[in-house]
Amino acid sequence: MTIEQSFIVVLAFLAILLALLLVQRITGESRRTAALRRLDMEDFDQLLRTNARQGVISNVGSRVSNLLKGTFGCSRILFLRKKRGQLRLNYSHGLDQSDASGFRLPASSELDEKLREEYMLRNLSQLKPSLPSDYYERLVQLGIDSFFPIFWRDNLYGVYFICSTLETRERSFRTLVASLGQVLSAAYHVKWHESRHDELRKKLDVASDKPDQPRSVDLDSLMGLIRHRKAGTMVSRIFEVLTVDVGWTRAAFFHRLNSQSQWELDTHEISPTFLSGHADELSFMVGQLSDIHLTGPAELKTEHGQMAALATALEESGLEHVMVYSVSSGRDGVLAWSGGGDPVDVSGRLETLRSHLHDLIDNAESFERIEGLSYTDNLTGLANQRYFLKRLDEEISRAERYGRHLAFILFDLDELKATNDTYGHLAGDDILRQLGEILRNSIRSIDVVARYGGDEFCVIMPEADQETCRRFMRRLQATIAGTDFQIEHIDEPIKCTVSLGGSIFPDHGKDSRGLIHAADMALLRAKESGRNRSLIFELEPGV
């Protein structure tokens, strides 16, 4: 063989090797993104609807299993449900009858604790120290490589063991699988609450032939709130139920999300303006009095002079009894009322109910977190267009109600197509991910930033006028232009610029459609004038 022939053979071998490596990489990328590409949001939304509206465990579990088989490429599935201190096989897929037998497992405290460490999908090897060796080896022989638990707070309901044809280590895959686990966990937790319903009723119900006994809370009304999905309005709904069922003639409930939040007020037969001027005294009360400490305006005046003005306002409003009462962990609350019978008995019943009220709010918050997954752009981690449109309508309504301005900004990356053509679409994805991080660090806590689509992004700025909007756009423009975007497998960083268009409510649009159109027109002008520009929409003369 001549030198030339040898050289050709070596080149041919290298070409084949390079092709194999390229195929391997493409296959790997395909596997990593397969779950996202195959995810039908309608199926996922239907799962959420099934849980929120009916919540029948068999229906929710069936949808979870179907998504695991279809979207997540699970060729083998085992679901073990906890019952009477044991984990028993409740569902299987991809196993013959002989393989599916004998999977009962004692739910030891060690195993229970290990499973409840986190919701995320984990490698089976993490369970090896907590499983009997023969049980673990059997799972391995069946090709099972991952697991995720079904639990809520301290209650373990079961565990899924799976084997998927997709890349299970990919963050998006693990996050989406965890969301399925959360949905099913919520269904089991609701069922657990319902099973406690009769027990709690026995503690609170009073026979109708004993008129001297205090009035009971209607548990059916409270249990109906288990499927309420909005944490922001759950406290108000709970207050409404308690007011009617306890029989308060007047009542006020002051509450806030945390010590940094503003106080909010729900009232019955009391003016909503009652809160004005008493926020500091309420904060002082929460810090000084223990939860369920029953007192009244007169005691507040004599024992805590700092709350004298608040005590006077309570008296003038006809409120006779006061207590610090939080309805969820981290939320502060102060409850004041008149009527409803013996105040000591009322406070006792409220204490009995409190753990259930905590769970109601926890459930609503978890529903919102799960729903939030369908509002998130998987590439950037920002909100997606669906969530953005919902929030824009909400913020416009709020601005209109209070007579305030609202700024809306629409922008996109200049020449992203050229970057994709030069370095590949994975490079473009790297840039979009880094841009998402820049945006998260650039906005105010009350702002909303979202990926509008492709390389377009938008920002909603409540209570921002034209000058505030202009300053923000210029600052963001400079920040992005000054950033070195790092691309995998490319030594030199890439520079990027953006063009931005802004519009102001109500000056440039009275609704979301008008604001988006105005900002879009300003964005087009910015691009036509040379890119890397930021412009506010300008009305035509005479408009």
RAVENHU-V727503 format. One record per helix or strand of 2 or more residues. SS is the DSSP state (hx for helix, st for strand). FROM is the first residue (numbers start at 1). TO is the last residue. If there is no record, write none. Layout:
ss/from/to
SS/FROM/TO
SS/FROM/TO
This chain:
ss/from/to
hx/3/38
hx/41/54
hx/57/69
st/74/83
st/86/93
hx/97/100
st/105/106
hx/109/115
st/122/123
hx/124/130
hx/133/141
st/146/152
st/155/164
hx/171/204
hx/219/227
hx/231/246
st/248/256
st/264/268
hx/272/275
hx/279/288
st/294/295
hx/297/303
hx/305/316
st/321/324
st/332/339
hx/343/373
hx/385/402
st/406/413
hx/416/423
hx/425/442
st/448/453
st/456/462
hx/466/481
st/498/505
hx/512/528
st/534/536
